[in-house]
Structures are given as structure tokens and as C-alpha cells.
């Protein structure tokens, strides 16, 4: 009987969390601070539901708190790691933060196994590049572009190729090649 009643209480607080999250979304567009507080409250009300952690992570990101955003999205992915958008966004945030290329690559690869879209391919290429797998990044992106031309990806490819060439020229100049 206790387990059933606590389940009912959790269900009730999660129902309330949904209402609070909807209000948070509307409020956030006009008052980011107030909206963020509501996203925090929604996540607290239904902490076991990964969606509330993810939404809070996005709110933190838009609020400019990248570290907090990553923490919340990592929490969401730990609870539910099947959503390619979540995995891709986590990888992109880690790349933006810098210094966590291997972790970003892990999440980007997971996202790419689930979805082959242009945004996922861009993050995967950037993560590979940051993790020191420049040739793999360029080849993978080139192969994708040969099947699905995309203006943004072409620009990313050109940028990564320029960086690769610059690093190779530096290595040559330094006698490393």
C-alpha cells in the first residue's frame, strides 16, 4: 500500500511538473530569470523524468550557464540515452566548453548511430576533429556530403580542412613531418 501511494504522489507531482514546465516555457521567452526558476521547480517536482532535466539544461544554456546546462543534459542522457537530439546537443555543448573532446566524441558517435541528419554529422565531424581524428572527420563529412549536399556542412568541411592544412603546415615548418 505504501509503494502504491508513493507512486501516486510521484505521479501527482509529475503532473504538476508538466504544468509548471509549460508555464516556464511561456515565461522564459519574456523573462529568462523567472522562466529558469520555473524550469528548476519542474525538474525538482519530477526529478526521475529525464525530460525535465533536459529542458532545464536547455534553459541554462540559453541563460548563458554552459556548465549547469551540461550537468543537466548529462543527467538527462544518463536517465535516457536513446534520444539522438539530446546526445548531439550534449556533444555540442561539451565541444563549446572545450577540453572534453573525447567525451563529446562518445556522445556524438552515439547520436550518429541513431540518426544520420546534417546536424548530427556536423557535431560528429567537429568532435572527431577536436579529439585528434582530423582525417576521419574530413573523410566522414566528405562522404556524407557526397550523398546529401548541405550548405552549412560544406562550410564546416571547408573550415575543418583549412584547420587541418594549417596544422600540417605548422608541423612541416617545425620539422615534425
Buried (B, 14 or more C-beta within 10 A) or exposed (E): EEEEEEEEEBEEBBEBBBEBBEBBBEBBEEEBEEBBBBBBBBBEBBBEBBBBBBBBBBBBBEBEBBEBBBBBBBBBBEBBBEBBBBBBBBBBBBBBBEEBBEBBBBBBBBBBEBBBBBBBBBBBBBBBBBBEBBEBBBEBBEEBBEEEEBEEBEEBBEEBBEBBEEEEEEEEEEEEE
